[in-house]
Amino acid sequence: MTEALPGPTGTAHRARYRRILAFAARVFVQVWWFELVLPRLGLTRVADRGRNERMLRLARRFRDLAVDLGGLMIKVGQFLSSRLDVLPPEMTAELADLQDEVPAVAFAEIRASAESELGMPLERAFASFDETPLAAASLGQAHRATLAATDAADTGLDRVVVKVQRPGIDEIVAVDLSALRRVARWAQRVRMVRDRVDAPALVEEFAQTCREEIDYLHEAANAERFAACFEADARVAAPAVVWERTTRKVLTLEDVTAIKINDTDALRAAGIDPAEVAQVFGDVMLDQVFTHSFVHADPHPGNVFVTPVQGDAGGHPWRLTFIDFGMMAEVPDSIRAGLRTLVIAVAGRDSHGLVEAAQQIGVLLPSARTAELERALTVLFARFGGMGFHELRDVDPRELTDFGVEFGETMRSLPVQFPERMLLLIRAVSLTSGLCSALDPTFNIWEPVEPYAARLLRDQSGGLLKDVGAQTAANLGSLWRLPARVDSTLDRLDAGTLTFDISSLENRLDRIIRVAYRVVSAVLFGGLLIGGALLLATAPPLGIVLMCISAVPLLHALFGRR
């Protein structure tokens, strides 16, 4: 049954909806054939042959679809590019540089949308408004403008940047999310997918991020919260919000355009050392993670400027100015506790502790069998655990690459699913590392991490001592109650009322019985097929009937419940 689609242009929306579902259906058929049918027919080598090329072609086809459709699909591609826990590296690498840049909307449409939101003509709202967009993205586009004299006097600002949502983007987002939810329900019916990924939860996480990103009031509040975090830090700035000219679909910010952080030639021309910028940028991003628990999750070069200032800004005659606060990552207490466990485990070279940290953060699904992961982590500590971060630079890159591939395969074999906030953190750290390395080829993101990790450990030491004390008290209580519990167990044994839970054993027996039934079906299929083939010469109708009937046990053998 087709879901009701929003908006006045129902035909265009249905076509978009069906195009997304048609692409997903082709993907499911391909995965079903190569990953389920061929291996069960004993043709695993055929399925494995060319898998990397198939995944790469699939990623390219999706990339073409996303660029063609625009809207939310580009965001889907960017979201998937960070899902190393779900997708193979061939696909994530292909989607990694998918840019949120699309053709600009005609200015007449932008004008109509902005005037409808602001409730007045642009000529009244602004002294001037540049018709040429500063940037155009899938959800909106930005224009330079000048505030009217009254607003300029009230705010102390003059030049501003106005972000206006694309007309009809709400309806397009609703259509895309509706299609993605249906695809997630399809995926959840596939056991191979269901065991490793909670697809509906993934879609809802993505939907929440998108709803926040298209709400410019939410972005404006993020901008002010970020500025408040660094109010006492002269190294960092954020644009002021002009609330009088801001609504859910129109956002007016101070124009803070300056030198793009990756423009090394302009930095040197301004007397600014790119290596120093890399160091400060790395420190500021780690401050967001470990100090403020509020992280800019999209710090690409277009969203960070280096602004020369008059005088001295914290030891530097320049500051970092961040823009675009639609994608922010909060670090909740659960993840902070997991990071504490992670730091303690790394310090103690404790592979079991690292697995516990992953479970605490929510990376491993409940069905995860962690023995293989613990073994891989033990190998990691045995080979690289005694090295400081600076020593890792001297390790043969091929050795690190080989281990990374092997470790990645182990992770992908587990039911691993990163929480959305953790993924945003990983994205932020990844972009930070890449940008800092471009500014300073000798930069190593792990070196500035060490003092923050040590501080986190110190900050949490009091909580750790409390945990140890609580656990000790619990152990003493258990020890005190032990004799009474032993007496009670012996009394129940004497009375014949002691029972045992053998449900797990029964479940295993049930699985063995189901496998036996599938084996019988496979044998029956072979017998019917061969018998039918032999009878084709002497009794063709009967032979054809037997061969057709053989499809029933074949389907049970291939797809019967495990």
Backbone torsions as a table, in degrees:
resi	resn	phi	psi	omega
1	MET	NA	127.6	-178.0
2	THR	-73.0	133.8	179.8
3	GLU	-75.2	148.4	177.6
4	ALA	-66.2	132.3	-177.8
5	LEU	-109.7	141.1	-174.3
6	PRO	-80.1	166.1	167.9
7	GLY	95.5	161.1	-177.6
8	PRO	-74.8	-32.3	-177.6
9	THR	-89.5	66.1	-175.0
10	GLY	-58.0	-38.1	-177.7
11	THR	-63.6	-46.2	179.5
12	ALA	-63.6	-39.5	-179.9
13	HIS	-67.4	-40.4	178.6
14	ARG	-64.7	-38.7	178.9
15	ALA	-63.4	-40.8	178.7
16	ARG	-64.6	-46.7	-179.6
17	TYR	-58.3	-47.8	-177.9
18	ARG	-68.4	-32.4	179.2
19	ARG	-66.7	-40.3	177.3
20	ILE	-64.3	-44.8	-179.8
21	LEU	-66.0	-37.5	179.5
22	ALA	-63.6	-41.4	177.4
23	PHE	-62.1	-45.6	-180.0
24	ALA	-62.2	-40.1	-179.7
25	ALA	-62.7	-40.9	177.8
26	ARG	-63.6	-38.7	178.2
27	VAL	-63.5	-45.6	-179.3
28	PHE	-61.3	-41.8	179.2
29	VAL	-62.4	-42.9	-179.6
30	GLN	-64.7	-46.2	179.4
31	VAL	-63.3	-43.6	179.9
32	TRP	-57.9	-43.7	-175.6
33	TRP	-70.8	-50.3	-173.1
34	PHE	-81.1	-30.8	-174.3
35	GLU	-100.3	-17.6	-178.5
36	LEU	-116.9	-54.2	-173.3
37	VAL	-70.1	-54.4	-176.0
38	LEU	-59.1	-45.3	177.5
39	PRO	-60.6	-35.9	-179.1
40	ARG	-75.4	-16.0	173.9
41	LEU	-92.9	8.2	179.8
42	GLY	80.5	17.7	-176.6
43	LEU	-111.8	44.0	-178.1
44	THR	-61.1	-39.2	-179.6
45	ARG	-63.3	-36.9	177.4
46	VAL	-64.3	-41.4	179.6
47	ALA	-66.7	-38.9	-178.3
48	ASP	-71.1	-30.8	-177.0
49	ARG	-65.2	122.0	177.0
50	GLY	79.0	14.1	-178.9
51	ARG	-61.6	-43.3	-179.1
52	ASN	-59.6	-42.7	180.0
53	GLU	-66.0	-37.9	178.2
54	ARG	-63.3	-44.7	179.8
55	MET	-63.0	-38.6	179.8
56	LEU	-66.2	-43.2	178.2
57	ARG	-62.9	-39.9	179.4
58	LEU	-62.7	-44.5	178.7
59	ALA	-62.6	-38.8	179.5
60	ARG	-67.0	-39.5	178.1
61	ARG	-64.3	-40.5	177.7
62	PHE	-66.2	-39.5	179.0
63	ARG	-59.3	-44.2	178.2
64	ASP	-62.4	-41.4	178.2
65	LEU	-62.1	-44.7	-177.9
66	ALA	-63.5	-44.2	-179.8
67	VAL	-64.8	-38.3	-178.6
68	ASP	-69.2	-44.5	-176.9
69	LEU	-81.3	-32.1	-176.3
70	GLY	63.9	-144.3	179.0
71	GLY	56.8	-133.3	-175.7
72	LEU	-78.8	-16.9	-173.4
73	MET	-67.1	-31.2	174.8
74	ILE	-65.8	-40.0	176.5
75	LYS	-63.6	-36.5	177.4
76	VAL	-60.7	-45.4	179.1
77	GLY	-61.6	-43.0	178.5
78	GLN	-65.1	-39.5	178.1
79	PHE	-62.6	-46.4	-178.7
80	LEU	-66.9	-29.1	-177.9
81	SER	-64.6	-19.6	179.0
82	SER	-97.7	-0.2	-175.1
83	ARG	-91.1	63.7	175.5
84	LEU	-63.9	-18.5	178.0
85	ASP	-77.8	-15.2	-174.3
86	VAL	-115.9	-42.8	-172.5
87	LEU	-108.1	151.6	176.3
88	PRO	-69.4	158.0	-174.7
89	PRO	-62.5	-28.1	179.5
90	GLU	-59.4	-38.5	-177.8
91	MET	-78.0	-44.6	-178.2
92	THR	-64.2	-35.9	179.2
93	ALA	-66.2	-39.5	-179.6
94	GLU	-66.3	-33.7	-177.2
95	LEU	-90.1	-10.0	-171.2
96	ALA	-60.5	-36.3	-175.8
97	ASP	-101.2	22.4	176.3
98	LEU	-68.0	113.0	-174.1
99	GLN	-91.7	142.7	178.5
100	ASP	-85.6	63.2	179.8
101	GLU	-131.3	124.4	-178.0
102	VAL	-135.0	166.4	177.6
103	PRO	-57.5	144.2	-177.6
104	ALA	-70.1	150.1	173.7
105	VAL	-77.3	145.2	177.7
106	ALA	-56.2	140.2	-174.8
107	PHE	-60.9	-32.0	179.7
108	ALA	-59.1	-38.7	178.7
109	GLU	-70.5	-40.2	178.1
110	ILE	-63.9	-42.8	178.7
111	ARG	-59.0	-47.2	-178.2
112	ALA	-62.0	-42.8	-179.4
113	SER	-65.2	-44.8	-178.8
114	ALA	-65.9	-42.7	-179.2
115	GLU	-66.5	-35.9	177.0
116	SER	-63.5	-41.0	-179.5
117	GLU	-71.0	-43.2	-175.3
118	LEU	-81.3	-18.6	179.0
119	GLY	74.9	24.6	180.0
120	MET	-163.4	160.2	175.9
121	PRO	-64.5	151.6	179.1
122	LEU	-59.6	-32.1	-178.2
123	GLU	-65.0	-27.3	176.3
124	ARG	-84.0	-35.1	-176.1
125	ALA	-74.4	-32.4	-175.7
126	PHE	-135.8	149.5	175.7
127	ALA	-69.8	-35.4	175.7
128	SER	-150.7	153.9	-178.3
129	PHE	-145.7	115.5	-176.3
130	ASP	-74.1	123.1	-178.7
131	GLU	-72.8	-23.3	179.5
132	THR	-82.4	122.4	-176.6
133	PRO	-67.6	141.5	174.1
134	LEU	-72.8	-36.2	177.8
135	ALA	-157.9	147.7	178.2
136	ALA	-127.8	127.4	-179.9
137	ALA	-126.8	178.9	-173.9
138	SER	-70.3	-26.2	-177.8
139	LEU	-102.4	-20.2	-178.8
140	GLY	-173.1	-179.6	176.5
141	GLN	-143.9	159.0	-172.8
142	ALA	-114.8	141.9	178.0
143	HIS	-131.7	144.8	173.0
144	ARG	-78.8	148.5	179.4
145	ALA	-153.0	170.0	175.6
146	THR	-123.6	132.8	-179.3
147	LEU	-68.8	149.4	172.8
148	ALA	-64.5	159.2	-172.9
149	ALA	-57.4	-40.3	-177.9
150	THR	-65.5	-47.3	179.6
151	ASP	-65.3	-37.1	179.1
152	ALA	-63.3	-40.0	179.3
153	ALA	-67.8	-37.7	-178.3
154	ASP	-71.2	-36.9	-173.1
155	THR	-98.9	-18.2	-174.9
156	GLY	75.1	14.7	179.6
157	LEU	-115.0	161.5	178.1
158	ASP	-129.2	-68.7	-178.6
159	ARG	-82.8	133.7	-178.7
160	VAL	-136.5	165.8	171.5
161	VAL	-117.5	130.5	-177.5
162	VAL	-112.1	119.4	175.4
163	LYS	-96.6	128.1	-179.2
164	VAL	-123.8	129.7	178.8
165	GLN	-67.6	148.3	175.5
166	ARG	-64.3	138.2	178.3
167	PRO	-59.1	133.8	177.1
168	GLY	77.9	9.3	-175.5
169	ILE	-67.6	-30.2	178.6
170	ASP	-59.8	-44.2	-179.5
171	GLU	-66.8	-40.3	179.9
172	ILE	-64.7	-41.7	177.9
173	VAL	-62.1	-41.7	179.2
174	ALA	-63.1	-41.5	178.2
175	VAL	-63.2	-47.5	-177.6
176	ASP	-63.1	-42.6	179.3
177	LEU	-66.3	-37.1	177.5
178	SER	-61.4	-43.1	178.2
179	ALA	-65.8	-41.7	-179.0
180	LEU	-65.7	-36.0	177.8
181	ARG	-65.1	-38.5	177.9
182	ARG	-67.1	-41.1	177.8
183	VAL	-61.2	-39.2	179.3
184	ALA	-63.5	-38.4	178.4
185	ARG	-66.4	-38.5	175.3
186	TRP	-60.4	-47.5	-176.2
187	ALA	-61.0	-34.6	-175.9
188	GLN	-69.7	-15.6	177.8
189	ARG	-84.2	-9.9	179.7
190	VAL	-94.2	117.6	-173.5
191	ARG	-59.4	-40.1	-178.8
192	MET	-60.3	-36.8	178.5
193	VAL	-78.9	-44.2	-175.8
194	ARG	-60.0	-35.4	-178.6
195	ASP	-71.3	-22.9	-174.6
196	ARG	-109.6	-24.1	-172.5
197	VAL	-139.9	134.9	170.4
198	ASP	-91.6	85.7	-172.0
199	ALA	-60.7	-46.6	178.8
200	PRO	-59.0	-38.6	178.6
201	ALA	-65.1	-38.3	177.1
202	LEU	-59.8	-45.8	-178.8
203	VAL	-63.9	-41.2	-179.2
204	GLU	-67.1	-36.7	174.8
205	GLU	-61.4	-44.7	179.7
206	PHE	-64.1	-41.7	-179.7
207	ALA	-61.7	-41.9	179.5
208	GLN	-62.2	-43.4	178.0
209	THR	-60.8	-42.0	-178.2
210	CYS	-68.9	-40.1	178.6
211	ARG	-61.4	-38.6	178.1
212	GLU	-68.6	-36.6	-175.1
213	GLU	-72.1	-28.6	179.9
214	ILE	-92.7	3.8	175.4
215	ASP	-102.1	99.8	-175.3
216	TYR	-69.0	-21.6	173.9
217	LEU	-65.9	-37.6	177.0
218	HIS	-65.2	-42.4	179.3
219	GLU	-65.1	-39.6	179.0
220	ALA	-62.7	-42.2	177.8
221	ALA	-63.7	-38.5	176.6
222	ASN	-61.2	-41.7	-179.2
223	ALA	-61.2	-42.7	-179.7
224	GLU	-70.3	-37.6	178.4
225	ARG	-65.3	-40.9	178.9
226	PHE	-63.1	-44.0	179.7
227	ALA	-61.9	-38.0	179.6
228	ALA	-66.3	-36.1	178.8
229	CYS	-59.2	-36.9	-174.9
230	PHE	-109.8	24.1	-177.6
231	GLU	-58.0	-36.4	-177.7
232	ALA	-94.6	7.1	-177.4
233	ASP	-110.2	107.4	-176.1
234	ALA	-70.0	-8.8	-179.4
235	ARG	-80.1	-15.0	-168.9
236	VAL	-128.2	141.4	176.6
237	ALA	-140.8	161.4	175.5
238	ALA	-142.6	152.6	-178.3
239	PRO	-69.4	145.0	175.0
240	ALA	-75.0	148.4	-179.9
241	VAL	-95.5	131.8	174.2
242	VAL	-94.6	90.2	-173.1
243	TRP	-65.0	-28.7	-179.4
244	GLU	-64.4	-21.1	-179.0
245	ARG	-121.5	33.9	-179.2
246	THR	-127.6	132.8	174.7
247	THR	-135.7	-172.1	179.0
248	ARG	-62.4	-28.5	-175.2
249	LYS	-114.4	-1.1	177.2
250	VAL	-133.6	129.1	-179.1
251	LEU	-126.7	123.4	-179.7
252	THR	-114.3	122.1	-176.0
253	LEU	-128.2	154.6	171.8
254	GLU	-55.7	136.7	177.7
255	ASP	-79.4	108.3	-176.7
256	VAL	-113.2	19.9	-178.1
257	THR	-55.1	131.7	-179.6
258	ALA	-149.5	-148.7	-179.2
259	ILE	-76.3	125.4	176.0
260	LYS	-61.9	139.8	-171.9
261	ILE	-60.7	-26.0	-178.3
262	ASN	-95.5	5.8	179.2
263	ASP	-86.9	82.3	-174.1
264	THR	-64.8	-33.5	179.3
265	ASP	-64.5	-44.8	179.3
266	ALA	-66.9	-36.0	178.3
267	LEU	-62.5	-47.5	-178.7
268	ARG	-65.6	-37.5	178.7
269	ALA	-62.5	-29.9	178.5
270	ALA	-88.3	6.0	179.0
271	GLY	76.8	24.8	-177.8
272	ILE	-109.7	129.8	-178.7
273	ASP	-81.9	117.2	179.9
274	PRO	-57.5	-34.7	179.4
275	ALA	-64.7	-36.3	178.1
276	GLU	-69.0	-37.4	176.5
277	VAL	-61.5	-42.4	179.5
278	ALA	-59.9	-43.5	-178.1
279	GLN	-64.3	-46.4	-179.0
280	VAL	-66.5	-42.6	-179.8
281	PHE	-61.0	-44.3	177.6
282	GLY	-60.9	-43.8	179.3
283	ASP	-63.4	-41.7	-178.1
284	VAL	-65.7	-41.3	179.5
285	MET	-66.0	-38.7	178.0
286	LEU	-70.3	-31.9	173.4
287	ASP	-59.3	-41.2	179.6
288	GLN	-61.3	-39.2	-177.7
289	VAL	-73.8	-52.7	-168.3
290	PHE	-91.9	-23.3	-176.1
291	THR	-103.5	-49.2	-172.3
292	HIS	-98.5	-17.2	-178.7
293	SER	56.4	31.4	-179.5
294	PHE	-145.4	107.4	-163.9
295	VAL	-120.9	132.1	171.8
296	HIS	-69.5	113.5	-171.7
297	ALA	-91.2	1.0	-178.9
298	ASP	-134.5	57.6	-176.0
299	PRO	-84.0	55.4	176.7
300	HIS	-80.6	168.6	-172.2
301	PRO	-56.4	-30.2	-180.0
302	GLY	-72.6	-12.2	-176.6
303	ASN	-108.2	4.4	-179.9
304	VAL	-135.2	125.1	177.4
305	PHE	-114.3	153.0	170.1
306	VAL	-104.9	116.3	-173.6
307	THR	-109.6	111.1	174.5
308	PRO	-62.2	141.3	-178.6
309	VAL	-128.6	157.7	175.0
310	GLN	-77.1	130.2	-179.2
311	GLY	89.3	-156.2	-172.1
312	ASP	-119.2	120.6	-178.4
313	ALA	-101.7	90.0	176.8
314	GLY	61.8	34.6	-179.8
315	GLY	96.7	-4.3	-179.6
316	HIS	-132.5	135.1	179.4
317	PRO	-80.7	35.4	178.7
318	TRP	-158.7	167.4	177.5
319	ARG	-141.6	160.5	176.0
320	LEU	-92.2	126.3	179.5
321	THR	-114.0	118.4	-179.9
322	PHE	-95.5	144.8	173.0
323	ILE	-133.0	173.3	176.1
324	ASP	62.6	86.4	-176.5
325	PHE	-105.8	27.5	178.9
326	GLY	-71.6	-28.1	-178.1
327	MET	-117.4	98.1	179.4
328	MET	-121.2	149.5	179.6
329	ALA	-117.4	121.0	172.3
330	GLU	-90.2	146.7	178.5
331	VAL	-106.1	95.7	-177.0
332	PRO	-71.2	170.0	-177.7
333	ASP	-59.3	-35.7	-178.0
334	SER	-63.2	-41.9	179.5
335	ILE	-72.9	-36.3	176.8
336	ARG	-62.5	-41.2	177.9
337	ALA	-64.6	-38.9	177.4
338	GLY	-65.1	-38.8	177.3
339	LEU	-65.0	-36.9	176.2
340	ARG	-61.3	-47.8	178.3
341	THR	-60.3	-38.5	179.6
342	LEU	-62.4	-46.2	-179.6
343	VAL	-61.9	-44.8	-179.5
344	ILE	-62.9	-40.7	-179.1
345	ALA	-66.4	-41.9	179.1
346	VAL	-64.7	-42.6	180.0
347	ALA	-62.1	-34.9	-178.5
348	GLY	-95.4	4.9	-178.3
349	ARG	52.6	46.4	-172.6
350	ASP	-107.2	101.6	-177.9
351	SER	-66.1	-37.9	178.1
352	HIS	-64.2	-38.4	177.9
353	GLY	-64.1	-36.6	177.6
354	LEU	-64.7	-41.2	177.1
355	VAL	-63.4	-40.6	177.8
356	GLU	-61.9	-39.5	178.2
357	ALA	-63.5	-42.3	178.6
358	ALA	-61.1	-40.3	178.0
359	GLN	-68.3	-37.1	-179.7
360	GLN	-66.3	-40.6	179.2
361	ILE	-70.2	-26.5	-179.5
362	GLY	100.7	18.5	-178.3
363	VAL	-75.9	-40.4	-176.9
364	LEU	-93.4	129.1	175.4
365	LEU	-71.0	158.6	-176.5
366	PRO	-56.9	-28.0	-177.3
367	SER	-80.9	1.9	-175.6
368	ALA	-66.8	132.6	171.0
369	ARG	-99.5	111.9	-164.6
370	THR	-94.7	0.0	-176.3
371	ALA	-60.3	-43.1	-179.0
372	GLU	-64.7	-39.4	178.9
373	LEU	-65.4	-42.2	178.6
374	GLU	-61.8	-39.1	178.1
375	ARG	-63.6	-43.0	179.8
376	ALA	-63.7	-40.1	178.7
377	LEU	-67.3	-35.4	177.0
378	THR	-62.4	-42.3	176.7
379	VAL	-62.4	-42.1	179.6
380	LEU	-58.8	-47.9	-179.3
381	PHE	-67.2	-38.5	-178.9
382	ALA	-63.2	-37.0	-175.8
383	ARG	-88.7	-43.3	-172.9
384	PHE	-116.3	-6.3	-170.5
385	GLY	-64.6	-30.3	-177.7
386	GLY	-83.0	-1.6	-175.0
387	MET	-92.5	144.4	169.0
388	GLY	-76.8	165.5	-177.0
389	PHE	-61.6	-36.4	-179.7
390	HIS	-66.7	-26.7	-179.5
391	GLU	-75.3	-24.0	-179.0
392	LEU	-63.6	-24.3	179.6
393	ARG	-67.4	-21.1	-178.4
394	ASP	-89.5	-6.4	179.2
395	VAL	-74.2	144.0	177.7
396	ASP	-55.8	121.0	-178.7
397	PRO	-55.5	-32.1	-179.7
398	ARG	-66.0	-34.1	178.4
399	GLU	-67.3	-43.2	177.5
400	LEU	-63.8	-39.7	179.8
401	THR	-64.2	-46.8	-179.7
402	ASP	-60.8	-43.8	179.4
403	PHE	-66.4	-38.7	179.1
404	GLY	-61.1	-41.5	178.2
405	VAL	-63.1	-47.4	-178.8
406	GLU	-63.1	-43.4	-179.5
407	PHE	-66.7	-38.5	178.3
408	GLY	-62.9	-40.1	177.8
409	GLU	-63.5	-38.9	177.1
410	THR	-62.3	-43.8	-179.4
411	MET	-64.3	-42.5	-178.0
412	ARG	-71.0	-19.4	177.5
413	SER	-78.1	-13.5	-179.8
414	LEU	-95.1	156.5	172.9
415	PRO	-74.8	77.0	-176.0
416	VAL	-102.4	133.7	176.6
417	GLN	-147.6	111.2	-178.0
418	PHE	-74.3	135.2	172.2
419	PRO	-60.5	151.0	-177.3
420	GLU	-55.5	-42.4	-178.3
421	ARG	-65.5	-36.3	178.4
422	MET	-67.9	-38.1	177.8
423	LEU	-63.8	-41.0	178.0
424	LEU	-62.8	-38.3	176.0
425	LEU	-62.6	-46.0	179.7
426	ILE	-61.1	-41.2	178.4
427	ARG	-61.3	-44.7	-178.8
428	ALA	-62.2	-44.9	-179.6
429	VAL	-65.6	-39.9	-179.9
430	SER	-63.4	-47.0	178.6
431	LEU	-64.0	-38.2	178.6
432	THR	-62.5	-46.5	-179.3
433	SER	-61.6	-44.9	-179.3
434	GLY	-64.4	-42.5	-178.4
435	LEU	-68.4	-42.2	179.1
436	CYS	-65.0	-38.0	178.4
437	SER	-66.4	-33.5	176.9
438	ALA	-68.6	-35.3	178.6
439	LEU	-75.4	-35.1	-177.9
440	ASP	-142.0	102.0	-176.5
441	PRO	-57.6	-20.7	179.7
442	THR	-90.0	0.5	-176.6
443	PHE	-68.0	137.2	177.2
444	ASN	-128.2	113.4	-174.5
445	ILE	-60.3	-25.2	-175.6
446	TRP	-73.6	-26.6	-178.4
447	GLU	-64.7	-48.3	176.4
448	PRO	-70.0	-15.6	178.3
449	VAL	-69.9	-35.2	-173.1
450	GLU	-54.0	-51.0	-179.7
451	PRO	-64.4	-33.6	178.1
452	TYR	-67.6	-40.0	178.3
453	ALA	-63.7	-41.2	179.0
454	ALA	-64.5	-39.7	179.4
455	ARG	-67.0	-40.0	176.8
456	LEU	-58.9	-42.0	-179.8
457	LEU	-64.3	-41.5	178.4
458	ARG	-66.1	-42.6	-178.7
459	ASP	-62.0	-32.9	-175.8
460	GLN	-94.3	0.4	-175.4
461	SER	-62.2	-38.0	178.4
462	GLY	-62.1	-43.0	177.9
463	GLY	-65.4	-35.6	179.0
464	LEU	-65.3	-42.1	178.7
465	LEU	-63.3	-38.3	176.7
466	LYS	-62.5	-42.4	178.7
467	ASP	-60.5	-44.8	-179.8
468	VAL	-62.3	-43.5	179.3
469	GLY	-62.0	-42.9	179.6
470	ALA	-63.9	-41.1	-179.7
471	GLN	-66.5	-39.3	178.4
472	THR	-62.0	-44.8	178.6
473	ALA	-60.8	-42.1	179.3
474	ALA	-63.1	-40.7	179.4
475	ASN	-64.5	-41.6	178.3
476	LEU	-63.6	-38.7	177.4
477	GLY	-62.9	-42.8	178.5
478	SER	-63.1	-41.1	179.7
479	LEU	-63.5	-39.8	179.8
480	TRP	-63.6	-37.8	-177.0
481	ARG	-84.6	-9.1	-173.1
482	LEU	-59.0	-48.6	-178.5
483	PRO	-58.2	-41.5	179.9
484	ALA	-64.2	-39.7	-179.6
485	ARG	-67.9	-37.2	177.1
486	VAL	-63.5	-44.6	178.1
487	ASP	-59.3	-42.8	-178.7
488	SER	-64.0	-40.6	179.8
489	THR	-65.0	-42.7	178.7
490	LEU	-63.9	-39.2	177.7
491	ASP	-61.7	-43.3	179.7
492	ARG	-66.5	-34.8	177.6
493	LEU	-65.3	-43.4	178.2
494	ASP	-62.8	-38.3	-177.0
495	ALA	-80.1	-8.4	179.6
496	GLY	76.4	22.0	-178.4
497	THR	-107.3	7.6	-179.8
498	LEU	-78.1	126.2	-179.0
499	THR	-120.4	161.5	-179.5
500	PHE	-129.1	144.2	176.8
501	ASP	-91.3	110.3	-179.2
502	ILE	-112.3	25.9	-177.0
503	SER	-62.0	-38.1	179.9
504	SER	-64.7	-37.9	177.4
505	LEU	-65.4	-41.2	178.5
506	GLU	-62.3	-39.7	178.6
507	ASN	-62.0	-40.6	179.0
508	ARG	-65.9	-41.7	177.6
509	LEU	-61.8	-41.1	177.7
510	ASP	-59.0	-42.4	179.6
511	ARG	-64.4	-40.5	179.5
512	ILE	-62.1	-41.5	179.6
513	ILE	-64.3	-40.9	179.5
514	ARG	-64.8	-39.0	176.7
515	VAL	-63.0	-40.6	179.0
516	ALA	-61.4	-42.3	177.9
517	TYR	-60.5	-39.8	-179.6
518	ARG	-68.6	-35.0	176.2
519	VAL	-63.6	-45.0	177.3
520	VAL	-58.6	-42.2	178.3
521	SER	-61.5	-40.3	179.1
522	ALA	-63.8	-42.8	178.2
523	VAL	-63.7	-43.5	179.9
524	LEU	-62.4	-39.9	177.0
525	PHE	-60.0	-46.6	-179.9
526	GLY	-61.6	-42.2	-179.5
527	GLY	-64.2	-45.3	179.8
528	LEU	-65.1	-41.7	-178.6
529	LEU	-65.3	-46.4	-179.2
530	ILE	-67.2	-43.6	178.9
531	GLY	-60.2	-42.3	178.6
532	GLY	-64.3	-40.2	179.5
533	ALA	-64.5	-37.8	179.6
534	LEU	-69.2	-33.3	-177.7
535	LEU	-81.5	-10.7	-178.2
536	LEU	-58.4	-33.8	-177.7
537	ALA	-74.3	-39.1	-174.2
538	THR	-98.9	-36.2	-179.2
539	ALA	-138.2	77.4	-174.6
540	PRO	-54.0	-44.6	-178.5
541	PRO	-59.9	-45.2	-179.6
542	LEU	-64.8	-39.9	179.3
543	GLY	-62.1	-42.4	179.7
544	ILE	-65.0	-41.7	179.3
545	VAL	-60.7	-45.8	-179.7
546	LEU	-62.4	-41.1	-179.7
547	MET	-66.6	-36.9	178.2
548	CYS	-68.6	-42.6	179.7
549	ILE	-62.6	-29.0	-178.6
550	SER	-61.5	-18.1	179.2
551	ALA	-65.6	-29.2	-177.6
552	VAL	-65.5	-55.3	177.1
553	PRO	-64.2	-27.6	176.6
554	LEU	-63.0	-46.4	179.0
555	LEU	-61.8	-39.3	178.7
556	HIS	-66.4	-40.5	-179.7
557	ALA	-64.8	-37.1	-177.2
558	LEU	-80.7	-41.6	-169.4
559	PHE	-122.0	9.0	177.9
560	GLY	-62.8	155.4	-178.0
561	ARG	-60.6	132.7	180.0
562	ARG	-82.5	NA	NA
